[in-house]
């Protein structure tokens, strides 16, 4: 009886390890490049428990090819990429970990010589309705439970709760 229980625990642990490996593999392959930035996504922290997950990552830096664009268009590209990344990370977590029912997601912007700024928070649940039919990435993100501040189409730092 004890041996059977131990084997089940080992099996559950191995499944979680394999699911985590697959998550990182999918993240690396699917998020190696963005639509508006050639830089890869960089995770800061990732944790999975029984039915929840937490993931912190850094916004992609602006693409070097955007340097000659007007500043407003540069900010639009940075914001669009950040929103698409948040939606994709949500999708990867829920598709990669069937037992996860809720996730706490945080996106930071790195600054040279300063602490990272919190740019987006997502307290999201699997049961949220599919929002893929919503055209605007910003609206989809809000409907899924992401909190962020936009000013003039650009993401702004938010205060943590």
Secondary structure, DSSP 8 states (H G I E B T S, - for coil): -HHHHHHHHHHHHHHHHHHHHHHHHHHHHHSSS-SS--S--EEEEEEE-SSEEEEEEE-----GGGGGS-HHHHHHHHHHHHHHHHHHHHHHHHHH-TT--EEEEEEEEEETTEEEEEEEEEEEETTS---TT-S-HHHHHHHHTEEEEEETTEEE-----
